[in-house]
Amino acid sequence: MSLTSLIDVIFLLLLFFMLSSTFSRFGKVDLAAGGQGGAGPAPDIFLTVDGQGLRLNGLAMDLEGAAEAVTDLVGKGAKTALLLPGGDASTQDLVAALDRLGAIAPLQITVAR
């Protein structure tokens, strides 16, 4: 009994599924390399991401509410934001916050640990 025909069929099926599948397009998050440590100017906006959600200057908010509040603060002259992930924050929470807040044009976001 020859396995050649079986291997040919498996190869053709593999080729068909590889060519007919679509791949997800992953977005990117721009991150700048950290500078030298030390005290710098205080950020205009302080954000904390943890398992319970997002806090903007100490006030608990959802992501969309925080984005609107940050947009208002940027309109009032805020230029820098510090984003601090909490111990129970998932990577997805951090990336979602960076993605949503990164769309606010003149805001410079720094992620601290």
C-alpha positions in Angstrom: 0.0 0.0 0.0 1.4 3.3 -1.1 1.1 6.5 1.0 2.1 8.8 -1.9 -1.5 9.6 -3.0 -2.5 10.3 0.6 0.4 12.6 1.1 -0.5 14.4 -2.2 -4.0 14.9 -1.1 -2.9 16.2 2.3 -0.5 18.6 0.7 -3.2 19.9 -1.7 -5.6 20.5 1.2 -2.9 22.2 3.2 -2.1 24.4 0.2 -5.7 25.2 -0.3 -6.4 26.3 3.3 -3.2 28.3 3.5 -4.1 30.3 0.3 -7.8 30.7 1.1 -7.4 31.9 4.7 -7.2 35.5 5.7 -4.8 36.9 8.2 -5.6 39.5 10.9 -4.0 42.8 10.5 -2.5 43.8 13.8 -2.2 47.5 14.6 0.9 49.0 16.0 1.4 51.2 19.0 4.3 53.7 18.7 6.6 53.6 21.7 9.6 55.8 22.2 12.7 54.6 24.0 13.0 55.8 27.6 15.4 58.6 28.4 17.6 59.0 31.4 16.0 58.7 34.8 15.5 61.5 37.1 12.9 64.0 38.0 11.3 65.9 35.1 8.4 68.2 34.9 5.2 66.9 36.4 2.7 65.6 33.9 -0.4 67.5 33.1 -2.6 64.4 33.2 -2.2 61.3 35.4 -3.8 58.1 34.3 -3.9 54.7 36.0 -5.0 51.5 34.4 -5.9 48.5 36.5 -8.2 45.5 36.6 -11.1 47.7 37.7 -10.8 50.2 34.8 -9.2 53.5 34.2 -8.6 56.4 36.6 -8.0 59.9 35.3 -6.4 62.2 38.0 -7.9 59.9 40.6 -11.4 59.7 39.3 -12.7 56.3 38.0 -13.9 56.4 34.4 -14.5 54.1 31.5 -12.2 54.4 28.5 -14.5 56.5 26.3 -15.3 58.9 29.2 -11.6 59.3 30.0 -10.8 60.0 26.3 -13.4 62.8 26.3 -12.1 64.2 29.5 -8.5 64.1 28.2 -9.6 65.8 25.0 -11.1 68.6 27.1 -7.9 68.8 29.1 -5.8 69.0 25.9 -8.1 71.8 24.7 -7.3 73.6 28.0 -3.5 73.3 27.4 -2.5 69.9 28.7 0.4 68.5 26.7 1.8 65.5 28.7 0.2 62.5 30.3 1.6 59.8 32.5 0.0 56.3 32.2 0.7 54.0 35.1 -0.4 50.3 34.7 -1.5 48.7 38.0 -0.5 45.3 39.2 -3.6 43.6 38.0 -3.9 45.4 34.6 -3.8 43.2 31.6 -1.7 44.0 28.6 -4.9 44.4 26.6 -6.1 47.1 29.0 -2.8 49.0 28.6 -2.8 48.7 24.8 -6.5 49.7 24.6 -5.8 52.8 26.7 -2.7 53.7 24.6 -4.5 53.2 21.4 -7.5 55.3 22.3 -5.5 58.1 24.0 -2.8 58.0 21.3 -5.4 59.3 18.8 -5.5 62.6 20.7 -3.1 64.5 18.5 -0.9 66.9 20.5 -0.7 64.7 23.7 2.6 63.1 24.6 1.9 59.9 26.6 4.6 58.4 28.9 4.2 54.9 30.3 5.7 54.3 33.7 6.2 51.1 35.7 
